[in-house]
Amino acid sequence: MKRYFLRLTTILFFLVIPLFRVLADTPLDNLPPPGPGGSGGGTPVGAPIDNGLSILLMLGASYGLWKLYKSRKQDDARSLAE
């Protein structure tokens, strides 16, 4: 079971990491030039929260799955002991 969990984790790791490159913001070099006059107010550029949120969700899901795995393993051990 440990080998299966390690394989699954490795496969998911290599499938999910490339998604971060796809979801990354475009470089700021591609911004259009400011309009004539004024201070060039344009649209404000905020901080992206998607990557951090995705990482937190993945870590939370993996922690929950780990806890589920451990609880089922303990239940199996208890049922064998009875």
Secondary structure as UniProt FT lines:
FT   HELIX           2..22
FT   HELIX           28..30
FT   TURN            38..39
FT   HELIX           50..81
//
